[in-house]
Amino acid sequence: NVLIDCWTKSNSPDAPREAVKLLDTIIAKYKSADLDEGPNVVTYSSVMTAYAKQGDVVGAQKVFDRMQMDYYAGNKAAKPDIRSYNVLIDCWAKSNRPDAPRGAEKLLNTMIDKNKSGELDEGPNAVTYCSVMAAYAKQGDVDGAQKVLDRMQMDYEAGNKAAKPDIRSYNILIDCWAKSNRPDAPRGAEKLLNTMIDKNKSGELDEGPDAVTYNSLVQAWKSSRLPQGPHWIQKLEKQKELLF
């Protein structure tokens, strides 16, 4: 597992292929009794991560399918968990595929259903929702990203404390506004900034806006090419210098 994780972190273009070769070696050695244990969920998730870093949805999905088949064949240690689903959703978000938001949200729905049925021990958490939002944000789809944040908030209020919106979720949405090319992008991003400040003051948000927040807001103004843009960009840069 450590060696597979090393390949995953290597940023080598060969990482997915080498990680799969090691997975095959583990399985072969386990079958020949040269290894006491077969691959577990950590093994499979690490191999999936190698594909996810390259946005290779097909590759990551194949490994996920192998993990499920291994689990159904009796390897209880290979039971898919929240991390394996999160890796697959993150892969969709990084894939640049036009159907990435739909693919990511479909997995989110699968996680919710499997958690309700008891097949998945945990429901989606903040990482899950943020990855789905990131898939929409990459395409500048503000409405799609906002709907996911709304679902996240509803899930949290319904009792899933792991789904509490955090600074990253708001930053993703502000970044989405910046990439949207909408004429109202700066105002939409600024409205979110004020929401973050208010929620942080009330204790609803653990952290207030950070440098990433302000950088995205500056980008929203730059992308808008509105005549008042330079004034607001200068003002935001000064605020950022004072705060950070």
Secondary structure, DSSP 8 states (H G I E B T S, - for coil): -HHHHHHHHS--TTHHHHHHHHHHHHHHHHHTTSSSS---HHHHHHHHHHHHTTT-HHHHHHHHHHHHHHHHTT-GGG---HHHHHHHHHHHHHS--TTHHHHHHHHHHHHHHHHHHTSSSS---HHHHHHHHHHHHTTT-HHHHHHHHHHHHHHHHTT-GGG---HHHHHHHHHHHHHS--TTHHHHHHHHHHHHHHHHHHTSSSS---HHHHHHHHHHHHHHT-TTHHHHHHHHHHHHHHH-
